[in-house]
Amino acid sequence: MSEFGVHSEVGKLRKVIVHRPGLEMRRLTPANSRELLFEEVPWAKRAREEHDAFVSLMQDDHGVDVMEVNTLLEAVVDDPAGRAYLLDRRLVPDEVGVLPVREMRSWMDELDPVTLVTHLIGGVTVGELPGDFRVWASKAYGENEFVLPPLPNQLFTRDSSCWIYDGVTLNPMYFTARRKETLNMAAIYRFHPSFAGGDFSIWWGDPPDVSRGSAMLEGGDVMPVGDGIVLVGMGERTTYQAVGQLAESLFDHGAATRVIAAKMPRDRASMHLDTVFTFCDRDRVGMLGGSYGGFMATTLAARYGDRFRGICSERSVNNMLTEEWSSDIATFFRSEHGPNPVEDPEEYLRLSPITMAGDIHVPMLIIHSEEDFRCPINQAEELWVTLRLLKRDVTFYRFPGENHELSRGGSPVHRRMRAEIILDWFAEQLSVA
């Protein structure tokens, strides 16, 4: 048995589990796509082509052992115990109804492994049911209704289970549409010959079909960064109840020395920690922040700049005192910080990244819009002039006619230009020496 585990975000990838888009992707329609967590209907054929190209790149160019969910599950359901494990938990009255449980179980028990797995992930419509039962069910539900819903998000294999050092979690996910994905992964780890009896632990989440209340965890929020440290995001989908239990298990097993919970906004833009940032290499790390994130970017440049090859600060607040005089929401800052800026300007300056500029030595990219009234253009000008006077490596781009929303909005020309500036600048800063 080979060793299992993920010990960093940037180590050499040797083995990976992926899922090739199949029937479940073709089930998506404008009527059901949002319920199944897709903002629009993807082009299924193109998705398969791109998946195949990516798998080929991993296998042929990098020697990665690529394991497909479908293939793994086919081996699982070829084993009567594995088939029973899945069907016992998918075909239950609470999910499919009392009568369909009996009829569907006898039918699905007889399906060949390939067809069974296709339906476990791709779902079952009333029109696909066998014989007399289809006739009865179509009168009750309609031909196109799902008796067994599809799992189009099985595509995102990182979320339903996640490897943390020498073990794995089976994750109770936030949205109902995704929870059965975890059952598929649990069956693979339990019954597939490549995993059954393997030298790894299940840290948390087993059994996967038990309700865990408000404790929810998704793998996109979990990063084992090395040296016993684990980062876990708490945003739209992972909750503190789950993070606490995970941390307790890791500590009890000696699997981690520190678990850092990163609080994030509960919105789709920060659905997972890995949608906010990720690691690319041990010593080639860049950072970008906008608005309050720009404030943090400039602050980090001063306090921890030696950890980064380059930092981009855009639409940022750099001087809290002058921001209070000029921003269109100036009173907001006063309510946050307490003192009146006239009576206690030193407190505003103490909080300002501009006062730390002398400690900035990392290359910086500044981007700002000239019609930004939330964080006016002088915020960027002050930082740029200060760093130039200090003879630091700094680049400044200003966009005429744009406001604070550039990146999320703005003219298509400027949005593309901004993206190209950022990509080109980071490509230079993060290039291999």
Backbone torsions as a table, in degrees:
resi	resn	phi	psi	omega
1	MET	NA	129.6	-179.7
2	SER	-77.5	158.8	-179.9
3	GLU	-77.1	140.3	177.5
4	PHE	-112.6	152.6	174.5
5	GLY	151.5	155.9	172.9
6	VAL	-126.6	118.3	-170.9
7	HIS	-113.3	-1.3	174.0
8	SER	-167.8	170.2	176.9
9	GLU	-90.1	-7.6	-172.2
10	VAL	-128.1	6.6	178.6
11	GLY	-72.7	176.2	179.4
12	LYS	-68.7	129.2	178.4
13	LEU	-81.5	119.9	-179.0
14	ARG	-108.4	-33.9	-176.9
15	LYS	-146.4	140.4	-177.0
16	VAL	-149.2	146.5	174.5
17	ILE	-105.0	126.4	179.0
18	VAL	-128.6	169.1	176.0
19	HIS	-131.3	126.7	178.5
20	ARG	-82.9	126.7	-179.8
21	PRO	-55.3	134.0	-176.8
22	GLY	-135.9	-139.2	-176.4
23	LEU	-55.6	-38.5	-177.0
24	GLU	-60.0	-32.0	179.5
25	MET	-73.2	-33.6	178.2
26	ARG	-74.0	-15.4	178.4
27	ARG	-76.9	-16.3	-177.0
28	LEU	-70.3	133.6	178.7
29	THR	-134.1	165.8	175.2
30	PRO	-57.1	-27.4	-177.8
31	ALA	-77.0	-32.0	-174.4
32	ASN	-114.0	-3.6	-171.0
33	SER	-62.9	-41.0	-178.2
34	ARG	-70.6	-36.6	176.3
35	GLU	-61.4	-31.9	179.2
36	LEU	-96.4	15.6	168.6
37	LEU	74.7	24.3	172.2
38	PHE	-111.6	128.9	-177.6
39	GLU	-73.4	-22.7	175.8
40	GLU	-151.2	168.1	-176.9
41	VAL	-83.3	117.9	-179.0
42	PRO	-76.0	160.7	175.9
43	TRP	-84.5	101.6	-171.0
44	ALA	-61.5	-42.4	-178.7
45	LYS	-63.0	-44.6	179.4
46	ARG	-65.8	-37.2	178.5
47	ALA	-61.0	-40.1	178.6
48	ARG	-67.8	-39.6	178.7
49	GLU	-62.3	-44.4	-179.5
50	GLU	-67.9	-37.2	176.7
51	HIS	-62.0	-46.6	-178.9
52	ASP	-61.8	-39.2	179.1
53	ALA	-65.4	-40.4	179.9
54	PHE	-66.8	-42.7	178.1
55	VAL	-62.2	-42.6	178.7
56	SER	-61.2	-41.0	178.3
57	LEU	-61.2	-46.1	179.7
58	MET	-63.0	-43.6	-176.2
59	GLN	-73.8	-51.7	-170.7
60	ASP	-79.5	-38.2	-175.6
61	ASP	-92.4	-24.1	-173.4
62	HIS	-126.9	0.1	175.0
63	GLY	65.5	28.7	-179.4
64	VAL	-81.1	137.7	174.2
65	ASP	-82.0	103.8	-175.6
66	VAL	-97.3	122.7	179.5
67	MET	-110.4	131.1	-177.5
68	GLU	-97.3	135.1	179.8
69	VAL	-55.7	-46.6	-178.9
70	ASN	-57.4	-48.1	-178.1
71	THR	-63.8	-41.7	178.3
72	LEU	-62.5	-44.6	-179.1
73	LEU	-68.4	-32.2	177.1
74	GLU	-61.1	-39.5	176.5
75	ALA	-68.5	-36.1	179.9
76	VAL	-63.8	-48.2	-176.1
77	VAL	-78.7	-9.3	171.9
78	ASP	-73.1	-18.8	174.5
79	ASP	-91.3	122.0	-178.4
80	PRO	-53.4	-35.3	179.5
81	ALA	-68.6	-40.4	178.0
82	GLY	-66.7	-40.6	178.2
83	ARG	-63.0	-44.8	179.8
84	ALA	-63.5	-40.1	179.7
85	TYR	-57.1	-45.6	-178.7
86	LEU	-72.8	-48.2	-175.4
87	LEU	-69.5	-33.3	176.6
88	ASP	-59.8	-28.2	-174.4
89	ARG	-103.5	-19.3	176.8
90	ARG	-90.8	-37.8	-175.9
91	LEU	-98.5	80.9	-179.9
92	VAL	-124.7	151.6	-176.5
93	PRO	-56.0	-36.0	-178.7
94	ASP	-65.4	-22.1	-177.7
95	GLU	-99.9	-46.0	-172.3
96	VAL	-115.6	-7.3	-178.3
97	GLY	99.0	163.7	-174.4
98	VAL	-69.3	-55.0	-177.9
99	LEU	-64.6	-44.6	179.7
100	PRO	-59.8	-28.8	-179.9
101	VAL	-56.0	-51.1	-176.1
102	ARG	-67.5	-46.8	-176.3
103	GLU	-67.0	-44.1	-178.0
104	MET	-70.3	-34.1	-179.3
105	ARG	-64.3	-45.3	179.8
106	SER	-64.9	-34.6	179.3
107	TRP	-72.3	-47.8	-175.1
108	MET	-72.8	-25.3	175.0
109	ASP	-63.3	-23.7	-177.0
110	GLU	-96.7	-7.0	-178.2
111	LEU	-71.3	146.6	174.1
112	ASP	-69.1	158.5	-174.0
113	PRO	-55.5	-42.0	-177.4
114	VAL	-63.8	-46.9	-179.5
115	THR	-66.2	-40.3	-179.7
116	LEU	-62.6	-46.6	-179.5
117	VAL	-65.1	-37.9	177.0
118	THR	-56.0	-41.2	-178.7
119	HIS	-81.4	-30.7	177.6
120	LEU	-63.2	-33.4	178.3
121	ILE	-96.5	-40.2	-175.8
122	GLY	-84.5	-10.7	178.4
123	GLY	86.3	171.9	179.6
124	VAL	-133.3	127.5	174.0
125	THR	-95.8	162.3	177.7
126	VAL	-56.8	-39.4	-178.0
127	GLY	-65.9	-14.4	179.8
128	GLU	-96.4	-3.3	179.2
129	LEU	-71.4	155.3	-176.1
130	PRO	-80.1	145.2	164.1
131	GLY	45.5	-132.5	-174.5
132	ASP	-62.3	-31.1	-179.3
133	PHE	-65.3	-36.3	177.6
134	ARG	-62.5	-41.7	-179.0
135	VAL	-61.6	-45.5	179.5
136	TRP	-65.5	-46.3	-176.2
137	ALA	-66.6	-34.8	-178.9
138	SER	-65.7	-30.4	177.0
139	LYS	-71.3	-32.5	-178.2
140	ALA	-83.0	-37.6	-170.8
141	TYR	-117.6	-33.5	-171.3
142	GLY	103.8	145.5	-172.1
143	GLU	-58.0	-36.3	-170.8
144	ASN	-96.4	1.9	178.6
145	GLU	-73.6	147.6	177.9
146	PHE	-85.9	127.5	169.1
147	VAL	-86.5	-37.7	174.7
148	LEU	-123.2	111.6	-174.4
149	PRO	-66.4	149.7	176.7
150	PRO	-75.1	163.4	-179.8
151	LEU	-122.7	70.3	-176.4
152	PRO	-66.7	-20.7	179.6
153	ASN	-83.1	2.3	173.1
154	GLN	-58.3	-20.4	176.4
155	LEU	-53.1	-34.6	-175.2
156	PHE	-94.3	78.1	-169.9
157	THR	-69.9	-16.4	-179.8
158	ARG	-67.9	-25.2	-169.4
159	ASP	-81.8	-41.6	-171.6
160	SER	-72.4	-25.1	171.0
161	SER	-148.2	151.8	179.9
162	CYS	-141.4	138.1	-179.7
163	TRP	-89.3	129.8	179.6
164	ILE	-128.3	105.6	-176.3
165	TYR	54.0	-118.5	-172.6
166	ASP	-93.5	19.7	-178.8
167	GLY	-151.3	-175.6	-173.1
168	VAL	-140.1	154.8	171.8
169	THR	-112.4	151.3	172.8
170	LEU	-110.0	110.1	-160.8
171	ASN	-93.9	124.2	169.3
172	PRO	-77.1	107.9	-170.3
173	MET	-87.5	163.0	-169.2
174	TYR	-68.4	-47.3	-175.0
175	PHE	-93.9	138.3	179.9
176	THR	-55.6	-36.3	-177.0
177	ALA	-60.6	-16.4	-175.1
178	ARG	-109.7	-9.9	-166.7
179	ARG	-67.2	-29.2	-179.0
180	LYS	-73.9	-15.1	175.5
181	GLU	-60.0	-37.7	-178.4
182	THR	-63.3	-36.9	178.3
183	LEU	-60.7	-40.6	178.3
184	ASN	-61.1	-44.3	-179.9
185	MET	-67.2	-38.0	178.0
186	ALA	-61.5	-40.8	178.8
187	ALA	-63.9	-38.5	178.3
188	ILE	-63.0	-48.3	-178.5
189	TYR	-65.8	-29.8	-176.0
190	ARG	-84.6	-35.8	-169.0
191	PHE	-118.5	-22.5	-177.6
192	HIS	-70.9	137.8	-177.4
193	PRO	-56.7	-28.0	-179.5
194	SER	-72.4	-17.7	-175.8
195	PHE	-120.6	-32.8	-174.7
196	ALA	-56.5	126.2	-179.4
197	GLY	74.4	14.3	-176.0
198	GLY	-72.2	165.0	-177.1
199	ASP	-86.7	63.3	176.1
200	PHE	-146.2	160.4	-179.8
201	SER	-108.9	155.3	168.3
202	ILE	-101.9	106.7	-173.1
203	TRP	-68.7	-38.7	-173.8
204	TRP	-164.5	152.1	173.0
205	GLY	102.5	2.5	179.9
206	ASP	-105.0	130.1	3.3
207	PRO	-77.7	150.8	-172.6
208	PRO	-79.9	-11.8	-175.4
209	ASP	-99.5	12.9	178.0
210	VAL	-96.4	133.6	177.4
211	SER	-66.8	133.6	-179.9
212	ARG	-114.6	23.4	174.9
213	GLY	59.8	-124.4	-177.7
214	SER	-88.6	1.7	179.2
215	ALA	-83.6	107.5	-177.6
216	MET	-131.4	139.4	-175.7
217	LEU	-143.5	136.7	174.9
218	GLU	-130.7	140.1	-171.1
219	GLY	-63.9	-24.9	177.0
220	GLY	-64.7	-14.2	177.7
221	ASP	-92.9	-3.6	-170.6
222	VAL	-112.7	126.8	178.7
223	MET	-132.5	108.3	170.1
224	PRO	-81.1	103.6	-169.6
225	VAL	-91.4	-3.5	177.9
226	GLY	110.8	161.6	178.5
227	ASP	58.3	32.3	176.9
228	GLY	77.8	8.1	-178.3
229	ILE	-100.0	137.2	177.1
230	VAL	-127.4	127.1	172.1
231	LEU	-96.5	135.5	177.2
232	VAL	-133.2	122.5	177.7
233	GLY	-83.4	142.0	173.3
234	MET	-122.0	92.6	-177.7
235	GLY	-124.3	-116.4	-177.0
236	GLU	-71.6	-31.5	-164.3
237	ARG	-124.7	-22.3	179.0
238	THR	-102.9	133.3	-173.9
239	THR	-108.7	158.9	-178.5
240	TYR	-66.0	-26.8	178.5
241	GLN	-63.0	-39.6	178.9
242	ALA	-74.4	-40.3	-178.5
243	VAL	-61.5	-41.2	178.9
244	GLY	-62.0	-43.5	179.8
245	GLN	-68.5	-39.2	177.3
246	LEU	-62.7	-46.8	-179.9
247	ALA	-60.3	-43.2	179.5
248	GLU	-59.6	-43.1	179.3
249	SER	-66.0	-43.1	179.9
250	LEU	-63.1	-41.7	178.7
251	PHE	-66.7	-42.7	-179.1
252	ASP	-61.0	-34.0	-178.6
253	HIS	-92.2	1.1	-178.0
254	GLY	66.8	24.1	-176.3
255	ALA	-86.3	-19.0	-179.4
256	ALA	-145.2	150.3	176.5
257	THR	-102.3	-22.4	-179.8
258	ARG	-151.7	133.9	173.7
259	VAL	-119.3	118.8	-177.9
260	ILE	-105.1	117.0	178.3
261	ALA	-92.2	123.9	-179.1
262	ALA	-103.5	109.3	179.6
263	LYS	-75.1	128.4	-179.0
264	MET	-129.9	161.8	176.8
265	PRO	-61.2	146.0	178.7
266	ARG	-87.7	72.7	176.6
267	ASP	-145.8	168.7	-173.1
268	ARG	-65.7	-28.9	-179.4
269	ALA	-64.4	-23.0	177.5
270	SER	-125.1	47.2	-176.4
271	MET	-60.4	-34.7	178.6
272	HIS	-138.6	156.8	176.4
273	LEU	-59.3	-36.8	-177.4
274	ASP	-76.4	-4.1	169.8
275	THR	-89.7	-12.5	178.9
276	VAL	-93.6	-46.0	176.0
277	PHE	-159.7	165.1	173.7
278	THR	-151.9	170.8	177.2
279	PHE	-98.2	139.4	178.9
280	CYS	-110.8	-30.0	-177.8
281	ASP	-161.8	164.2	-177.8
282	ARG	-65.5	-41.2	-174.1
283	ASP	-127.4	20.4	174.6
284	ARG	-125.6	82.9	-175.0
285	VAL	-123.5	130.7	174.0
286	GLY	-120.0	166.9	-179.2
287	MET	-145.7	141.3	178.9
288	LEU	-133.7	137.6	174.9
289	GLY	-144.7	145.3	178.8
290	GLY	-125.0	145.1	-180.0
291	SER	63.6	-120.0	175.3
292	TYR	-61.9	-33.9	174.4
293	GLY	-63.1	-30.9	175.3
294	GLY	-68.5	-40.5	173.5
295	PHE	-55.9	-45.5	179.6
296	MET	-68.6	-35.7	179.7
297	ALA	-62.4	-46.3	179.3
298	THR	-65.7	-39.2	178.1
299	THR	-63.0	-44.7	178.5
300	LEU	-65.1	-34.4	177.9
301	ALA	-59.7	-36.2	-179.7
302	ALA	-79.4	-40.9	-172.2
303	ARG	-89.1	-35.6	-175.7
304	TYR	-134.0	31.2	-175.7
305	GLY	-59.6	-26.3	-178.1
306	ASP	-68.8	-9.4	179.2
307	ARG	-88.8	-4.7	-174.1
308	PHE	-125.9	149.7	173.0
309	ARG	-83.5	-25.7	-179.2
310	GLY	-167.6	149.2	-179.8
311	ILE	-134.6	132.8	176.5
312	CYS	-109.3	125.7	176.9
313	SER	-117.2	118.3	-178.6
314	GLU	-126.9	149.9	-177.2
315	ARG	39.4	48.5	-169.9
316	SER	-96.8	159.0	163.3
317	VAL	-95.0	121.1	179.0
318	ASN	-116.2	-23.2	179.2
319	ASN	-131.0	103.5	-175.3
320	MET	-64.7	-28.4	-178.3
321	LEU	-70.9	-50.6	179.8
322	THR	-71.0	-26.7	174.5
323	GLU	-62.3	-38.6	-179.8
324	GLU	-64.9	-28.9	179.2
325	TRP	-81.8	-22.0	-166.2
326	SER	-124.3	-16.5	-175.8
327	SER	-74.4	151.6	177.1
328	ASP	-74.7	-5.8	174.1
329	ILE	-126.7	40.6	-173.7
330	ALA	-54.7	-39.8	-177.0
331	THR	-66.1	-19.8	177.1
332	PHE	-60.0	-43.8	-177.2
333	PHE	-67.4	-36.1	178.9
334	ARG	-63.7	-40.9	179.5
335	SER	-68.2	-27.3	179.2
336	GLU	-77.2	-40.0	-170.4
337	HIS	-99.4	-16.7	173.6
338	GLY	98.3	-71.9	-172.5
339	PRO	-72.6	155.4	174.1
340	ASN	-73.8	132.2	-176.9
341	PRO	-64.9	-22.0	176.6
342	VAL	-72.7	-39.6	-176.8
343	GLU	-82.2	-27.4	-176.6
344	ASP	-141.0	63.7	-179.1
345	PRO	-63.4	-27.8	-177.7
346	GLU	-62.2	-33.9	179.8
347	GLU	-65.6	-39.0	178.8
348	TYR	-67.6	-39.5	178.3
349	LEU	-68.6	-35.1	178.5
350	ARG	-60.6	-34.1	-179.2
351	LEU	-84.7	-3.5	-170.6
352	SER	-91.9	130.3	175.6
353	PRO	-58.1	-28.2	-177.0
354	ILE	-60.3	-31.2	-179.0
355	THR	-74.0	-12.8	178.6
356	MET	-101.5	4.5	-171.5
357	ALA	-58.3	-28.2	179.0
358	GLY	-62.2	-20.5	179.7
359	ASP	-93.3	2.5	179.9
360	ILE	-86.6	119.0	177.0
361	HIS	-125.7	-12.3	178.5
362	VAL	-75.0	142.6	175.5
363	PRO	-56.6	138.4	-177.1
364	MET	-127.5	142.5	172.4
365	LEU	-114.8	125.9	179.3
366	ILE	-113.5	129.5	177.9
367	ILE	-128.5	132.1	-177.9
368	HIS	-153.0	152.2	178.2
369	SER	-100.7	140.4	-174.5
370	GLU	-71.7	-23.3	179.6
371	GLU	-107.6	29.5	175.0
372	ASP	-81.0	109.4	179.2
373	PHE	-96.0	-11.3	175.6
374	ARG	-75.3	-50.8	173.8
375	CYS	-124.5	88.4	-170.9
376	PRO	-58.0	160.1	-172.3
377	ILE	-58.9	-25.5	179.8
378	ASN	-62.7	-22.1	177.8
379	GLN	-63.2	-40.3	177.4
380	ALA	-75.2	-40.2	-177.9
381	GLU	-62.0	-40.7	180.0
382	GLU	-62.2	-44.1	-179.3
383	LEU	-66.8	-42.4	-177.6
384	TRP	-64.1	-46.9	-179.7
385	VAL	-62.4	-42.5	-179.6
386	THR	-61.1	-47.1	-178.1
387	LEU	-69.2	-32.7	176.6
388	ARG	-66.9	-41.7	178.2
389	LEU	-62.8	-30.5	178.6
390	LEU	-85.8	0.8	179.4
391	LYS	60.4	40.3	177.2
392	ARG	-91.4	163.8	178.3
393	ASP	-81.7	101.6	-176.9
394	VAL	-140.9	140.3	177.8
395	THR	-125.7	137.1	-174.7
396	PHE	-128.8	124.7	173.2
397	TYR	-118.8	131.5	177.5
398	ARG	-121.4	138.9	-175.0
399	PHE	-110.9	112.3	177.8
400	PRO	-70.4	146.3	174.8
401	GLY	76.5	3.1	-179.3
402	GLU	-111.0	160.3	-178.4
403	ASN	-120.8	-160.5	-174.0
404	HIS	-65.4	-18.2	-174.6
405	GLU	-86.2	1.0	179.9
406	LEU	-59.9	127.1	-173.8
407	SER	118.2	-51.4	174.9
408	ARG	-85.9	-26.3	179.5
409	GLY	-141.5	-161.9	-178.5
410	GLY	103.4	172.9	-179.2
411	SER	-68.2	145.1	179.3
412	PRO	-55.4	-37.0	180.0
413	VAL	-62.7	-46.6	-178.5
414	HIS	-70.7	-35.7	178.8
415	ARG	-63.6	-42.5	178.2
416	ARG	-67.9	-42.1	-179.6
417	MET	-60.5	-44.7	178.9
418	ARG	-58.3	-46.8	-179.4
419	ALA	-61.2	-42.3	-179.3
420	GLU	-66.9	-38.9	177.8
421	ILE	-59.6	-48.3	-178.0
422	ILE	-63.1	-47.3	-178.1
423	LEU	-63.6	-44.0	-178.9
424	ASP	-65.8	-41.0	-178.4
425	TRP	-66.0	-46.0	179.0
426	PHE	-68.1	-33.2	176.5
427	ALA	-59.4	-38.3	178.5
428	GLU	-72.2	-43.1	-176.6
429	GLN	-71.0	-33.2	-175.0
430	LEU	-99.5	9.7	-179.5
431	SER	-65.2	152.7	178.9
432	VAL	-69.2	126.7	-177.5
433	ALA	-67.1	NA	NA
